Amino acid sequence: MNLKLVTPSASQPVSLSTVKAHLRLPSSYTAEDTMLQAYIDAAVKTAEDRTNRALMEQTWRATLDKVPSLIRINKTPLISVTSIQYYDSDGSLQTLSSDDYIVDGDGEPWRIIPAPGISFPSTQDRLNAVTITFKAGYASESLVPKNIIAGILMIVDDLWKNRGTIVTGTIVSEIPLTADKLFSTERIAWL
């Protein structure tokens, strides 16, 4: 399965004002807002990549070469399935009716199965014969797991204070990314 981001989030789960408070910067300090926002964006992308989660609402497209009897998608939390399209055996693009499948969005990863008495259709033998478009993410910042928020703040803090990959003093050492430990508690494993 291939996953592709179609529409990114319009907002981030951590605001610039939250980051400034975490870094103990006055809210009136704006000289490096652009850089701080870049650090937030990088930290959120890292968190999403490490956890297989969409943190704020996003639209994704998953493609498969054929329809299995059970489809698992490792990008949570699910908001909704927009459409399931497939190329039929004649090569015509078809859209599966939402009455023909059941979405179990409670699990992680979430899954799609045929409705009772229905079988998924045969597809043309081709790459990316099936496309599932869906929305994933948390409805608000307050619903994003606190471990993920803490990890994002740690990464931003590391980027802000160190601005490089090593710290030089009497001892040279790499900066530990303990944020990974926080993210690991919220990670969705690929099946």
C-alpha positions in Angstrom: 0.0 0.0 0.0 1.2 3.5 -0.9 0.1 6.5 1.2 0.2 10.0 -0.2 -0.7 13.2 1.6 -3.3 15.1 -0.6 -4.2 18.1 1.6 -2.0 19.0 4.6 -3.3 20.3 7.9 -4.3 23.9 8.0 -3.1 24.2 11.6 -0.5 22.6 13.9 -1.1 20.8 17.2 1.3 23.1 18.9 1.0 26.9 18.5 3.8 29.4 18.3 2.6 31.0 21.6 2.8 27.5 23.3 6.3 27.1 22.0 7.4 30.5 23.2 6.0 29.8 26.7 7.9 26.4 26.7 11.1 28.2 25.7 10.5 30.9 28.2 10.5 33.6 25.5 8.3 36.7 25.9 5.3 36.6 23.6 6.4 40.0 22.3 9.6 38.5 20.9 9.0 38.1 17.2 12.4 38.3 15.7 12.7 34.6 15.1 9.0 33.6 14.7 9.7 32.3 11.2 12.5 30.1 12.4 10.4 28.9 15.4 7.5 28.0 13.0 9.9 26.0 10.8 11.0 24.1 13.9 7.4 23.4 14.9 6.7 22.2 11.3 9.8 19.9 11.4 8.9 18.6 14.9 5.3 17.9 13.9 6.4 16.1 10.7 8.8 14.0 12.8 6.1 13.1 15.2 3.7 12.1 12.5 6.3 10.0 10.7 7.4 8.3 14.0 3.8 7.5 15.1 2.0 6.9 11.8 -0.6 9.4 12.9 -2.1 12.5 11.3 -2.1 15.0 14.1 -4.5 17.6 12.7 -7.1 17.0 9.9 -5.5 16.0 6.6 -6.7 14.3 3.4 -4.8 11.2 2.4 -4.9 8.8 -0.6 -4.0 5.1 -0.2 -3.4 3.0 -3.3 -3.5 -0.7 -3.7 -2.8 -3.0 -6.7 -5.9 -5.1 -5.9 -8.6 -5.2 -3.3 -7.8 -7.7 -0.5 -10.7 -9.1 1.7 -9.5 -6.9 4.5 -7.9 -3.4 4.0 -5.8 -2.0 6.9 -4.7 1.6 6.8 -1.9 2.8 9.1 -2.7 6.5 9.3 -4.9 7.3 12.3 -7.1 8.6 13.7 -9.7 8.2 11.0 -12.2 11.0 10.5 -13.9 9.6 7.4 -13.5 7.7 4.2 -14.3 10.0 1.3 -14.3 7.5 -1.5 -13.0 4.1 -2.7 -12.4 4.0 -6.4 -11.1 1.1 -8.5 -10.5 0.1 -12.1 -12.8 -2.7 -13.0 -11.7 -5.7 -15.2 -12.5 -3.6 -18.3 -10.3 -0.7 -17.1 -13.1 1.7 -16.3 -12.9 3.7 -13.2 -15.7 2.9 -10.7 -16.6 4.2 -7.3 -17.6 1.7 -4.6 -20.9 2.5 -2.9 -20.5 3.2 0.8 -23.3 0.6 1.3 -20.8 -2.1 0.0 -18.3 -1.7 2.8 -17.9 -1.2 6.5 -15.3 1.0 8.0 -14.0 0.1 11.5 -12.4 3.4 12.5 -12.0 2.5 16.1 -9.0 0.2 15.7 -5.4 1.3 15.1 -4.8 0.6 12.3 -8.3 1.1 11.1 -9.8 -1.2 8.5 -12.3 -1.6 5.8 -14.2 -4.9 5.1 -17.0 -5.8 2.7 -20.6 -5.3 4.0 -22.4 -8.6 4.9 -23.3 -10.5 1.8 -21.0 -8.4 -0.4 -17.6 -9.2 -1.9 -15.2 -6.6 -3.0 -15.1 -6.4 -6.9 -12.4 -7.8 -9.1 -10.0 -5.1 -10.4 -8.0 -4.8 -13.5 -4.5 -6.3 -13.2 -2.5 -3.0 -12.9 -0.6 -0.9 -10.5 -2.6 1.3 -8.2 -5.9 -0.3 -9.3 -7.6 0.9 -6.1 -7.6 4.3 -4.5 -9.0 5.1 -1.1 -9.3 8.7 -0.2 -9.8 9.5 3.5 -9.5 12.2 6.1 -7.4 11.6 9.3 -6.4 13.6 12.3 -7.6 14.9 15.6 -10.4 17.4 15.7 -8.5 19.8 18.0 -5.1 20.4 19.6 -6.5 19.3 23.0 -7.2 15.8 21.6 -3.6 15.1 20.4 -2.0 12.7 22.9 0.1 14.6 25.5 3.2 12.4 24.9 3.2 13.6 21.3 2.9 17.2 22.3 5.7 16.8 24.8 7.9 15.2 22.2 7.2 18.0 19.7 8.1 20.6 22.4 11.3 18.6 23.2 12.4 18.6 19.5 11.6 22.3 19.1 13.6 23.0 22.3 16.6 21.0 21.0 16.5 22.8 17.7 16.2 26.2 19.3 18.9 25.8 21.9 21.5 23.8 19.9 21.0 24.7 16.3 23.1 21.7 15.2 23.6 18.0 15.8 26.4 18.2 18.3 27.2 20.2 21.5 30.8 21.2 22.0 32.2 21.8 25.5 34.6 19.8 27.5 32.9 16.8 26.0 31.4 16.4 22.5 28.2 14.4 22.3 25.2 14.0 20.2 21.9 15.5 21.3 19.7 12.7 22.5 16.2 12.7 20.9 14.3 11.4 23.9 11.2 12.6 22.1 11.4 9.2 20.2 10.6 7.5 23.6 7.5 9.7 24.0 6.4 9.0 20.4 6.9 5.3 20.7 4.0 5.1 23.2 1.7 6.4 20.5 3.2 4.6 17.5 0.9 2.6 15.2 2.9 -0.4 14.0 2.7 -1.4 10.3 1.2 -4.8 9.8 
